[in-house]
Amino acid sequence: MKTDDLITALVADRAAKPPKPKAAIMAAAAGGAVIAAVLFLSIIGFRNDIAAAVETYRFLFKFVVTLTLAASAIALALQVLRPEASPGRWLWGIAIAPGLLLLAVVAELVVMPSATWMPRLIGTNARVCLTVIPLLSIVPLTAFLWALRQGAPARPGLAGALAGLGAGGIAATLYASHCTDDSPLFVMTWYSLAIGLVTLVGYLAGKRWLAW
Amino acid sequence: MGAVEEEWAVLMRAAMAGDEAAYRAFLTAVTPSIRATARRNLGRFGLGASEAEDVVQDTLLAIHLKRQTWDQDRPIGPWISAIARNKFIDLMRRRGRNAQVPIEDVAESLAAEDSDVTLDNYDVHRMLDNLNEKQRNVVRSLAIEGVSVRQTAERLNMTEGAIRVTLHRAVKALAMIYREQKK
């Protein structure tokens, strides 16, 4: 096929205009979050003492971390879907949420006696945390990967990992309203593990499906 | 932004708004620059310019299928350059080589050589082999014989809508040909 003929074919191909990738990401974030929230509320639900919990700093801080993570991952995903984007120092945005969490861990270690550290870190919900966060991530992750396929990320693995972080952040935000372990020590250990797992899945899926 | 790049951006904006003539002009205008860049890169790795057309066609297909990823407020040159570079790296990978390719500005590529080479040389023969018969008939009629959509529809006894759908699937299939060779 000659290149001129190919051009003729491309010009004639106005069948389906693909969705704009930025709009696709926003739709994936909104749609993924709503579906995950419906699943969460109908199957798991809030913790029983949520009215009292919202008055504690530790409980509220979990949302600061998870929402910051989701927002920074989505913001970066909006960048990397352009082929010429070089996120460079913007990638440090991903470090904001873990950085905040680290400060909270230090504060926790300062104010709590050392004998309570391990019980707080182990908590009572570790297994639930490791199950629920990845499960709630499935729909948002799938939605983000679909949206990124409308884009042209230069680094498919990175784009997939950001999809995983964003999905993990959304899932962790929901799960945090169920979990009664509010210590930053618990969050640092188990939330990170659960979100890390989702990120790894996103990375591998990205390498496989986001190359173009 | 250079004058060349500005001109491409104007054409592409019109194309995105639905102007087919502008789209043809855009694709025709960028092709020599993409070709010149591809040749220079091939030369850098000691490969013949004969493979350049693979990169050119693969790049045009990606530009087409990913045209929505161009942010119309940003310069178009780096966008085209990034796609062309990605497709060159793909070609090298198909050859089993992991190429470190410098980021080059396609808009800066002079393509003077192009004017005196007959376009007959640029034929990627196997391109149509991977299409199914229906797709091949539509592409051959529309692209190679230059028959209009309406006449093609009459000739192949299909609706115009079906012709468009078949063409779109064919374009996607053409892009996949390169992807599958990589695996």
Contacts between the chains, C-beta under 8 A, distances in Angstrom:
chain1	res1	chain2	res2	distance
A	1	B	57	7.4
A	1	B	123	6.9
A	1	B	124	5.6
A	1	B	125	7.7
A	1	B	127	3.9
A	1	B	128	5.6
A	1	B	139	7.7
A	1	B	143	7.4
A	1	B	144	7.3
A	1	B	174	7.9
A	2	B	119	6.5
A	2	B	120	7.6
A	2	B	122	5.8
A	2	B	123	5.2
A	2	B	124	7.9
A	2	B	144	7.6
A	3	B	31	6.2
A	3	B	53	6.3
A	3	B	56	5.8
A	3	B	57	5.9
A	3	B	60	7.1
A	3	B	119	7.4
A	3	B	122	4.9
A	3	B	124	7.9
A	4	B	28	7.9
A	4	B	119	6.1
A	4	B	122	7.9
A	5	B	143	4.2
A	5	B	144	4.8
A	6	B	57	5.5
A	6	B	60	6.0
A	6	B	61	7.5
A	6	B	127	7.7
A	6	B	143	6.8
A	6	B	174	7.6
A	7	B	24	6.4
A	7	B	27	4.6
A	7	B	28	6.2
A	7	B	31	7.2
A	7	B	60	6.7
A	8	B	24	7.7
A	8	B	142	6.7
A	8	B	143	4.4
A	8	B	146	6.6
A	9	B	139	5.7
A	9	B	142	6.2
A	9	B	143	3.9
A	9	B	167	6.7
A	9	B	170	7.3
A	9	B	171	6.3
A	9	B	174	8.0
A	10	B	23	7.7
A	10	B	27	6.2
A	10	B	60	6.5
A	10	B	61	7.4
A	10	B	64	4.5
A	10	B	171	6.6
A	11	B	20	5.5
A	11	B	23	5.2
A	11	B	24	4.7
A	11	B	27	7.0
A	12	B	142	5.2
A	12	B	143	7.3
A	12	B	149	6.5
A	12	B	164	7.9
A	12	B	167	6.0
A	13	B	64	7.0
A	13	B	164	7.5
A	13	B	167	5.2
A	13	B	168	5.4
A	13	B	171	4.9
A	14	B	18	7.7
A	14	B	20	7.4
A	14	B	164	7.2
A	15	B	164	4.3
A	15	B	165	5.7
A	15	B	167	6.6
A	15	B	168	3.7
A	16	B	168	6.0
A	17	B	68	7.5
A	18	B	65	7.4
A	18	B	68	5.3
A	19	B	68	7.2
A	20	B	68	5.2
A	21	B	68	6.0
A	21	B	69	5.6
A	81	B	69	6.3
A	82	B	69	5.4
A	82	B	70	7.9
A	82	B	71	6.3
A	82	B	74	7.8
A	82	B	79	7.1
A	83	B	66	7.0
A	83	B	69	6.3
A	83	B	79	6.4
A	83	B	82	4.1
A	83	B	83	5.3
A	83	B	86	6.3
A	84	B	74	7.9
A	84	B	78	4.2
A	84	B	79	4.9
A	84	B	81	7.0
A	84	B	82	3.8
A	150	B	68	6.8
A	150	B	69	7.9
A	151	B	66	7.6
A	151	B	69	5.3
A	152	B	62	7.1
A	152	B	66	4.2
A	152	B	69	4.6
A	152	B	83	7.0
A	152	B	86	7.9
A	154	B	82	6.2
A	154	B	86	6.4
A	211	B	179	7.5
A	212	B	62	6.5
A	212	B	65	7.7
A	212	B	66	6.5
A	212	B	86	7.8
A	212	B	179	8.0
